[in-house]
Amino acid sequence: TAKMLVAELAGEIGGGQPPMVHSMTAFARAQQELDDGLVLTWELKSVNHRFLESQFRMPEQLRPLEHDARELLRRHLGRGKVDCTLRADAGGGSHRLQLNRPLLLQILATLEQVRRDAPEVGPPSAMELLRWPGMLGGELELNVDALAEPVADLFESALADLIAHRQREGEALRDTLYGRLDAIDALVDQIRRHSLSVSHHVAQRLKQRLAELEAAVDPERLEQEVALLASRGDIAEELDRLRIHVEEARTALRGPGPHGRRLDFLTQELNREANTVGAKSVQAEISQRAVDLKVVIEQIREQVQNLE
């Protein structure tokens, strides 16, 4: 059934399957024509959001059915801004729209009062007025009791499609994130190789500078200065932490959700270490790789924003 499919896709009855990564971006549409010719259509659109926020647009006669649909959404989605639209139309295009003239006159009178107090407010467009809830109606009478079951079943079907779409998007994002994490590993390896020659690099720069100044320095004193500067530029701890954060991100992607907030935190930690590597760098090659690191981490951050 649609209800079981929703539960399975949302991860409630995984049957031993590996955990799924869910995106917050998806779209789903479900339509059904009933025996009396009435056509019901649910459209669900989901985008990224810090929390779960849902908005329902539906015929006022069917508004009592909103609560159950909203609760079903809350049980199966963790995050995201979800717009849910229900339309009920007569089959064959025979439904004739009617303008709610009393409501229109009431809105226009209210707008006139607003313009008197705030002349800078512009008039609304005709389409904005037509989109007002209850502005357009018709001769169609909707029996909420008779439509409760088909509306609920159709919503479950649309929600199952939405969750499936979020899963497909999430799996694609997970593959992309794995690739970005591999890129960080490769950059860390390059930086580590360059860091092995930091002492030699610092010594060469000091000797070159002393030669330019024609200054004589005690070799032991020079060695001490080289050791001091090299210790200040030591980035071994930062590279180790970068490696640890990368592995933790992989573990998070393999584990049960939700994934977005944890990965967002790890992205901040990765960026912190990359900034420190760049700040402590005494070699142009390391500085360039640190910039490359920050670019990859920013790409990860942008992708993580879409994960539930």
MARTORGU-999631 format. One line per 4 residues: number of its first residue (from 1); for each residue x, y, z of N, C-alpha, C. Coordinates in steps of 0.05 Angstrom, whole numbers, plus 5000, padded with zeros to 4 digits. Example, Ala and Ser with C-alpha at 12.3 -4.5 7.8 and 13.67 -1.06 7.14 Angstrom:
MARTORGU-999631
1	5264/4886/5156/5246/4910/5156/5264/4934/5156 ~ 5257/4955/5142/5273/4979/5143/5258/5001/5157
This chain:
MARTORGU-999631
1	5017/4976/5000/5000/5000/5000/5018/5025/5000 ~ 5004/5048/4994/5019/5073/4993/5031/5079/5021 ~ 5015/5073/5042/5025/5079/5069/5050/5063/5076 ~ 5050/5037/5068/5074/5020/5073/5098/5030/5057
5	5092/5039/5032/5114/5049/5015/5126/5074/5027 ~ 5109/5092/5037/5119/5116/5050/5137/5109/5073 ~ 5128/5090/5090/5144/5083/5113/5170/5070/5105 ~ 5170/5053/5085/5195/5040/5076/5214/5061/5064
9	5204/5079/5047/5221/5098/5035/5233/5118/5056 ~ 5217/5123/5076/5226/5142/5097/5246/5128/5116 ~ 5250/5102/5113/5270/5088/5129/5260/5075/5154 ~ 5232/5073/5157/5222/5061/5182/5224/5031/5181
13	5221/5018/5157/5223/4989/5156/5243/4982/5134 ~ 5268/4987/5140/5288/4984/5119/5294/4955/5112 ~ 5286/4935/5128/5291/4908/5121/5320/4901/5118 ~ 5337/4914/5135/5366/4908/5134/5381/4922/5112
17	5367/4940/5097/5380/4954/5075/5398/4976/5087 ~ 5419/4984/5073/5436/5005/5083/5421/5031/5085 ~ 5428/5049/5104/5414/5074/5108/5416/5091/5083 ~ 5395/5106/5077/5395/5123/5054/5401/5152/5062
21	5413/5166/5044/5418/5195/5047/5395/5209/5031 ~ 5382/5228/5045/5359/5241/5033/5366/5270/5027 ~ 5360/5279/5002/5362/5307/4996/5336/5321/5006 ~ 5336/5347/5007/5312/5362/5014/5299/5374/4990
25	5310/5369/4966/5300/5381/4942/5286/5359/4925 ~ 5260/5363/4920/5245/5342/4905/5218/5353/4896 ~ 5206/5339/4878/5179/5346/4868/5164/5320/4863 ~ 5138/5321/4868/5121/5298/4863/5093/5307/4856
29	5080/5291/4839/5052/5297/4830/5037/5271/4828 ~ 5013/5271/4840/4995/5248/4838/4967/5257/4831 ~ 4955/5243/4813/4928/5251/4803/4910/5226/4801 ~ 4885/5230/4807/4865/5209/4805/4838/5220/4797
33	4825/5206/4779/4798/5213/4771/4778/5194/4784 ~ 4759/5205/4799/4740/5189/4814/4716/5181/4796 ~ 4699/5164/4806/4677/5153/4790/4658/5175/4780 ~ 4655/5196/4796/4637/5218/4789/4649/5238/4770
37	4674/5233/4761/4687/5251/4742/4705/5272/4755 ~ 4704/5273/4782/4721/5292/4796/4751/5284/4794 ~ 4768/5303/4788/4796/5298/4785/4811/5311/4809 ~ 4824/5294/4825/4840/5304/4847/4870/5304/4840
41	4884/5325/4846/4912/5327/4840/4927/5338/4864 ~ 4947/5323/4873/4965/5333/4894/4992/5339/4881 ~ 5003/5363/4887/5030/5370/4878/5046/5377/4903 ~ 5069/5364/4907/5086/5369/4930/5114/5378/4920
45	5123/5400/4930/5149/5411/4923/5165/5416/4949 ~ 5190/5406/4950/5206/5407/4974/5233/5421/4967 ~ 5241/5440/4984/5267/5453/4981/5281/5452/5009 ~ 5306/5460/5009/5321/5459/5034/5312/5480/5054
49	5314/5473/5079/5306/5490/5101/5318/5480/5127 ~ 5322/5498/5146/5335/5489/5171/5318/5469/5187 ~ 5292/5473/5185/5273/5455/5199/5252/5445/5180 ~ 5232/5431/5190/5210/5422/5173/5188/5443/5174
53	5182/5454/5150/5161/5474/5148/5143/5466/5124 ~ 5117/5464/5129/5099/5456/5108/5077/5477/5104 ~ 5069/5480/5079/5048/5499/5072/5028/5484/5054 ~ 5002/5486/5060/4982/5472/5045/4963/5492/5031
57	4959/5487/5006/4940/5502/4990/4919/5482/4980 ~ 4894/5486/4987/4873/5467/4980/4846/5481/4981 ~ 4826/5469/4968/4799/5481/4968/4789/5484/4997 ~ 4776/5506/5003/4768/5511/5031/4749/5490/5041
61	4733/5478/5023/4714/5457/5031/4729/5432/5041 ~ 4754/5428/5032/4769/5405/5040/4790/5412/5061 ~ 4790/5436/5072/4810/5444/5091/4810/5426/5116 ~ 4787/5414/5125/4788/5396/5148/4807/5373/5145
65	4814/5366/5120/4832/5343/5115/4861/5351/5117 ~ 4867/5376/5121/4895/5385/5122/4910/5373/5146 ~ 4897/5372/5169/4911/5363/5193/4924/5336/5190 ~ 4908/5316/5180/4919/5289/5177/4942/5288/5157
69	4940/5303/5135/4961/5304/5116/4986/5317/5127 ~ 4982/5338/5143/5005/5351/5155/5019/5333/5175 ~ 5004/5317/5191/5016/5299/5210/5031/5276/5196 ~ 5020/5266/5173/5034/5246/5158/5061/5257/5148
73	5060/5281/5138/5085/5294/5129/5105/5296/5151 ~ 5096/5304/5175/5114/5308/5198/5127/5281/5206 ~ 5112/5259/5204/5122/5234/5213/5144/5223/5194 ~ 5143/5230/5169/5161/5218/5150/5183/5236/5139
77	5182/5262/5144/5203/5280/5135/5215/5294/5159 ~ 5241/5297/5158/5255/5310/5181/5260/5340/5177 ~ 5267/5347/5153/5274/5376/5147/5264/5382/5119 ~ 5262/5408/5114/5255/5418/5088/5230/5435/5088
81	5228/5453/5069/5204/5469/5066/5188/5456/5044 ~ 5164/5447/5050/5147/5431/5032/5122/5446/5026 ~ 5117/5452/5001/5092/5464/4991/5074/5442/4980 ~ 5050/5440/4991/5031/5419/4983/5006/5432/4972
85	5000/5425/4947/4976/5438/4934/4957/5416/4925 ~ 4932/5419/4933/4911/5400/4925/4891/5415/4907 ~ 4885/5404/4884/4865/5415/4866/4843/5394/4861 ~ 4819/5404/4859/4796/5387/4854/4781/5399/4830
89	4781/5385/4807/4769/5396/4783/4750/5375/4771 ~ 4730/5386/4757/4711/5368/4743/4725/5357/4718 ~ 4721/5332/4713/4733/5319/4690/4724/5331/4664 ~ 4741/5329/4644/4734/5339/4617/4734/5369/4614
93	4743/5383/4634/4744/5412/4632/4717/5425/4634 ~ 4697/5412/4644/4670/5423/4645/4666/5442/4669 ~ 4684/5444/4686/4682/5460/4710/4685/5489/4703 ~ 4665/5506/4709/4666/5534/4702/4673/5551/4727
97	4695/5566/4725/4704/5583/4747/4684/5605/4752 ~ 4681/5612/4778/4665/5635/4786/4681/5653/4804 ~ 4678/5679/4800/4692/5699/4815/4676/5704/4841 ~ 4690/5704/4863/4678/5711/4889/4677/5741/4891
101	4656/5753/4880/4655/5782/4878/4654/5795/4905 ~ 4638/5786/4925/4638/5799/4951/4666/5800/4964 ~ 4681/5778/4961/4708/5777/4972/4726/5797/4958 ~ 4723/5799/4931/4739/5817/4915/4734/5846/4924
105	4708/5853/4927/4702/5881/4935/4712/5887/4963 ~ 4711/5867/4981/4722/5871/5008/4752/5876/5008 ~ 4766/5860/4991/4795/5864/4989/4802/5891/4977 ~ 4788/5899/4956/4793/5925/4944/4788/5948/4963
109	4766/5946/4979/4761/5967/4999/4783/5968/5019 ~ 4793/5945/5028/4815/5945/5048/4840/5957/5036 ~ 4846/5950/5010/4869/5962/4997/4867/5992/4994 ~ 4844/6002/4990/4840/6031/4988/4846/6045/5015
113	4838/6032/5037/4845/6043/5063/4876/6042/5067 ~ 4889/6021/5058/4918/6019/5061/4932/6041/5045 ~ 4922/6046/5021/4934/6066/5004/4931/6094/5015 ~ 4909/6099/5029/4906/6125/5042/4926/6129/5064
117	4933/6108/5079/4953/6110/5100/4981/6107/5090 ~ 4985/6093/5068/5012/6088/5057/5010/6091/5027 ~ 5011/6116/5017/5008/6121/4988/5029/6107/4971 ~ 5052/6101/4983/5074/6089/4967/5068/6060/4960
121	5049/6048/4973/5042/6020/4967/5028/6018/4940 ~ 5039/6002/4922/5028/5999/4895/5004/5980/4895 ~ 4988/5982/4875/4964/5965/4873/4972/5936/4865 ~ 4957/5916/4874/4963/5889/4867/4955/5883/4838
125	4968/5863/4826/4961/5855/4799/4936/5838/4800 ~ 4923/5835/4776/4899/5819/4775/4905/5790/4783 ~ 4928/5779/4775/4935/5751/4781/4939/5748/4811 ~ 4950/5768/4825/4953/5767/4854/4926/5766/4867
129	4907/5781/4858/4880/5780/4869/4867/5753/4864 ~ 4871/5742/4840/4858/5716/4834/4870/5693/4850 ~ 4895/5696/4859/4908/5675/4875/4899/5676/4904 ~ 4884/5697/4912/4875/5699/4940/4857/5675/4946
133	4862/5662/4970/4845/5639/4977/4815/5645/4976 ~ 4800/5629/4962/4772/5632/4960/4762/5651/4939 ~ 4781/5664/4924/4773/5683/4904/4760/5670/4881 ~ 4770/5647/4872/4758/5632/4850/4744/5607/4861
137	4720/5605/4853/4705/5581/4861/4690/5571/4837 ~ 4672/5554/4841/4656/5544/4818/4631/5531/4828 ~ 4618/5519/4809/4592/5506/4816/4597/5478/4829 ~ 4622/5470/4830/4628/5444/4841/4625/5443/4871
141	4609/5425/4881/4606/5421/4910/4623/5397/4918 ~ 4640/5401/4939/4658/5380/4948/4648/5370/4975 ~ 4643/5344/4976/4635/5331/5001/4659/5321/5016 ~ 4666/5334/5038/4691/5328/5052/4691/5299/5063
145	4668/5290/5072/4667/5263/5082/4671/5242/5061 ~ 4659/5246/5037/4662/5227/5015/4690/5228/5004 ~ 4704/5251/5005/4730/5254/4993/4753/5249/5012 ~ 4747/5245/5038/4769/5242/5057/4788/5219/5050
149	4777/5195/5044/4794/5172/5038/4810/5175/5012 ~ 4797/5183/4989/4813/5186/4965/4834/5208/4967 ~ 4827/5230/4981/4847/5252/4984/4871/5242/5000 ~ 4865/5227/5022/4887/5216/5039/4904/5196/5024
153	4891/5178/5009/4906/5157/4994/4924/5171/4973 ~ 4912/5190/4959/4928/5204/4938/4951/5220/4950 ~ 4947/5231/4974/4969/5246/4986/4991/5227/4994 ~ 4984/5203/5004/5005/5183/5011/5020/5175/4987
157	5007/5172/4964/5020/5164/4939/5040/5186/4931 ~ 5030/5212/4932/5048/5234/4925/5071/5236/4944 ~ 5066/5232/4970/5088/5233/4990/5109/5211/4985 ~ 5099/5187/4977/5118/5165/4971/5136/5173/4948
161	5124/5185/4927/5140/5194/4904/5160/5216/4912 ~ 5151/5234/4930/5169/5256/4939/5193/5244/4954 ~ 5187/5225/4972/5209/5213/4987/5228/5198/4969 ~ 5217/5184/4949/5234/5169/4930/5251/5189/4915
165	5240/5211/4907/5256/5232/4893/5278/5243/4911 ~ 5271/5248/4936/5291/5258/4955/5313/5237/4959 ~ 5306/5211/4958/5327/5190/4961/5345/5191/4936 ~ 5334/5192/4913/5350/5192/4888/5369/5216/4888
169	5359/5239/4895/5376/5263/4897/5397/5259/4919 ~ 5389/5247/4941/5408/5243/4963/5431/5224/4955 ~ 5424/5203/4941/5445/5184/4933/5465/5197/4914 ~ 5454/5213/4896/5472/5228/4877/5490/5247/4892
173	5479/5261/4912/5495/5279/4928/5516/5264/4944 ~ 5509/5240/4955/5528/5224/4970/5552/5217/4952 ~ 5547/5208/4927/5569/5201/4909/5586/5226/4904 ~ 5573/5249/4900/5589/5274/4896/5606/5280/4920
177	5595/5277/4944/5610/5283/4969/5633/5264/4972 ~ 5629/5239/4966/5652/5220/4967/5675/5229/4949 ~ 5668/5238/4925/5688/5248/4907/5703/5273/4918 ~ 5688/5291/4931/5701/5315/4943/5719/5307/4967
181	5710/5288/4982/5727/5279/5005/5752/5265/4995 ~ 5750/5250/4973/5775/5239/4961/5794/5261/4952 ~ 5782/5283/4941/5799/5305/4932/5813/5318/4956 ~ 5800/5320/4979/5813/5330/5003/5836/5312/5011
185	5832/5286/5011/5854/5267/5017/5878/5272/4999 ~ 5873/5275/4973/5895/5278/4954/5910/5304/4960 ~ 5895/5326/4966/5908/5351/4972/5924/5350/4998 ~ 5913/5336/5018/5928/5333/5044/5954/5318/5039
189	5953/5297/5022/5978/5282/5016/5998/5300/5002 ~ 5989/5317/4984/6008/5336/4970/6020/5355/4990 ~ 6003/5366/5008/6013/5385/5028/6033/5372/5047 ~ 6027/5347/5055/6045/5333/5073/6072/5329/5060
193	6072/5322/5034/6098/5318/5020/6114/5344/5019 ~ 6100/5366/5014/6114/5392/5013/6124/5400/5040 ~ 6109/5393/5061/6116/5401/5088/6142/5388/5098 ~ 6149/5366/5086/6174/5352/5094/6199/5368/5088
197	6196/5387/5070/6220/5403/5062/6218/5431/5073 ~ 6201/5435/5094/6198/5462/5105/6225/5472/5117 ~ 6238/5455/5132/6263/5464/5145/6284/5472/5124 ~ 6287/5456/5103/6306/5462/5082/6298/5488/5068
201	6272/5492/5064/6262/5516/5050/6268/5540/5067 ~ 6263/5539/5093/6267/5561/5111/6297/5568/5112 ~ 6314/5547/5114/6343/5551/5115/6353/5565/5089 ~ 6344/5557/5067/6352/5569/5042/6344/5599/5040
205	6319/5605/5050/6311/5632/5049/6327/5650/5068 ~ 6334/5639/5092/6350/5655/5110/6378/5659/5100 ~ 6390/5638/5088/6417/5641/5077/6417/5661/5054 ~ 6396/5660/5038/6395/5679/5015/6392/5708/5025
209	6376/5711/5046/6372/5738/5057/6398/5748/5070 ~ 6412/5731/5084/6437/5739/5097/6458/5746/5076 ~ 6458/5731/5054/6477/5737/5033/6471/5764/5021 ~ 6446/5771/5018/6438/5797/5007/6447/5819/5025
213	6445/5814/5052/6453/5834/5071/6483/5834/5077 ~ 6497/5814/5066/6526/5810/5071/6531/5809/5101 ~ 6514/5794/5115/6517/5792/5144/6528/5764/5152 ~ 6544/5763/5172/6556/5738/5181/6541/5729/5206
217	6532/5704/5206/6516/5694/5229/6529/5667/5238 ~ 6529/5664/5264/6540/5639/5275/6523/5615/5265 ~ 6535/5594/5254/6520/5572/5243/6500/5560/5264 ~ 6509/5559/5289/6491/5547/5310/6467/5565/5314
221	6471/5592/5313/6449/5610/5316/6430/5608/5292 ~ 6442/5604/5268/6425/5601/5244/6408/5576/5246 ~ 6420/5555/5257/6406/5530/5260/6383/5533/5279 ~ 6387/5548/5301/6366/5552/5320/6342/5568/5308
225	6349/5588/5292/6328/5604/5279/6312/5587/5259 ~ 6326/5571/5244/6312/5553/5225/6293/5535/5240 ~ 6303/5523/5262/6286/5505/5277/6261/5520/5288 ~ 6265/5544/5298/6242/5560/5309/6222/5566/5287
229	6231/5576/5264/6212/5582/5243/6198/5557/5232 ~ 6213/5535/5231/6201/5511/5221/6180/5501/5240 ~ 6184/5504/5266/6164/5495/5286/6139/5512/5284 ~ 6143/5538/5278/6119/5555/5275/6103/5548/5250
233	6117/5538/5231/6103/5530/5206/6095/5500/5205 ~ 6098/5487/5228/6091/5458/5229/6061/5455/5227 ~ 6052/5440/5207/6023/5436/5203/6015/5407/5205 ~ 6032/5391/5217/6026/5362/5219/6000/5357/5234
237	5995/5371/5256/5971/5367/5271/5946/5374/5255 ~ 5948/5397/5240/5925/5405/5224/5919/5385/5202 ~ 5940/5373/5190/5936/5353/5169/5924/5328/5181 ~ 5933/5320/5205/5921/5297/5218/5891/5302/5224
241	5884/5326/5233/5856/5331/5239/5839/5332/5214 ~ 5851/5342/5192/5837/5342/5167/5830/5313/5159 ~ 5849/5296/5161/5845/5268/5154/5824/5255/5172 ~ 5824/5262/5198/5804/5251/5216/5776/5261/5209
245	5774/5287/5203/5747/5298/5197/5737/5286/5171 ~ 5754/5281/5152/5746/5269/5127/5735/5241/5131 ~ 5749/5226/5148/5740/5198/5153/5714/5199/5169 ~ 5711/5218/5187/5686/5221/5202/5663/5228/5184
249	5668/5244/5163/5647/5251/5144/5639/5226/5128 ~ 5658/5209/5121/5651/5185/5107/5634/5166/5125 ~ 5642/5165/5150/5627/5149/5169/5598/5159/5172 ~ 5596/5186/5173/5569/5197/5175/5552/5191/5151
253	5564/5192/5127/5549/5185/5103/5540/5156/5102 ~ 5556/5139/5114/5549/5110/5115/5529/5104/5137 ~ 5526/5122/5156/5509/5117/5180/5480/5126/5175 ~ 5464/5121/5195/5435/5129/5193/5433/5159/5194
257	5412/5169/5182/5407/5198/5182/5395/5208/5208 ~ 5390/5234/5210/5395/5253/5189/5425/5260/5186 ~ 5432/5268/5162/5461/5272/5156/5469/5302/5154 ~ 5450/5319/5147/5457/5346/5139/5471/5362/5161
261	5460/5363/5185/5471/5380/5206/5498/5370/5215 ~ 5502/5344/5217/5528/5333/5225/5549/5339/5204 ~ 5542/5336/5179/5562/5342/5158/5567/5371/5156 ~ 5547/5388/5162/5552/5417/5162/5572/5424/5183
265	5570/5412/5207/5589/5417/5229/5617/5408/5220 ~ 5619/5384/5208/5645/5375/5200/5657/5393/5178 ~ 5640/5404/5161/5650/5422/5141/5662/5447/5154 ~ 5650/5457/5175/5661/5480/5189/5689/5473/5201
269	5691/5449/5212/5717/5441/5223/5738/5438/5202 ~ 5730/5426/5179/5749/5424/5157/5759/5451/5148 ~ 5741/5470/5146/5748/5497/5137/5767/5510/5158 ~ 5762/5505/5183/5779/5517/5204/5808/5507/5201
273	5811/5481/5197/5838/5469/5194/5851/5479/5168 ~ 5836/5482/5147/5847/5492/5121/5857/5520/5125 ~ 5842/5537/5139/5850/5564/5144/5877/5565/5160 ~ 5879/5548/5180/5903/5547/5196/5927/5538/5179
277	5923/5518/5162/5945/5509/5144/5954/5533/5127 ~ 5935/5548/5116/5943/5571/5099/5958/5592/5115 ~ 5949/5597/5139/5961/5618/5156/5989/5611/5164 ~ 5995/5585/5169/6021/5576/5179/6040/5570/5156
281	6030/5570/5132/6047/5562/5110/6071/5581/5105 ~ 6094/5569/5100/6117/5585/5093/6127/5578/5065 ~ 6111/5563/5050/6118/5555/5023/6094/5562/5005 ~ 6101/5571/4981/6080/5579/4962/6064/5555/4953
285	6077/5532/4951/6063/5507/4942/6041/5500/4963 ~ 6048/5502/4989/6029/5495/5010/6007/5515/5010 ~ 6013/5541/5007/5993/5561/5007/5972/5556/4984 ~ 5983/5548/4961/5965/5543/4938/5947/5519/4944
289	5959/5498/4955/5942/5474/4962/5922/5481/4983 ~ 5928/5499/5002/5909/5507/5022/5885/5521/5010 ~ 5891/5538/4990/5869/5551/4975/5852/5530/4961 ~ 5865/5511/4948/5850/5489/4935/5832/5474/4955
293	5843/5469/4979/5828/5456/5000/5803/5471/5006 ~ 5805/5498/5009/5782/5514/5017/5761/5514/4994 ~ 5770/5513/4970/5751/5511/4947/5735/5485/4949 ~ 5749/5463/4953/5735/5437/4954/5716/5436/4979
297	5725/5447/5001/5708/5447/5025/5683/5464/5021 ~ 5686/5486/5007/5663/5503/5001/5643/5488/4983 ~ 5654/5473/4964/5636/5456/4947/5621/5436/4964 ~ 5634/5424/4984/5621/5405/5002/5599/5420/5018
301	5606/5443/5028/5586/5458/5044/5561/5464/5028 ~ 5564/5472/5003/5541/5478/4986/5524/5454/4982 ~ 5536/5430/4978/5521/5406/4974/5507/5397/5000 ~ 5521/5400/5022/5511/5391/5048/5485/5406/5055
305	5483/5431/5046/5460/5448/5053/5434/5435/5043 ~ 5436/5417/5023/5412/5404/5011/5405/5378/5024 ~ 5422/5368/5043/5417/5342/5055/5399/5345/5080 ~ 5381/5325/5082/5363/5325/5106/5379/5318/5131
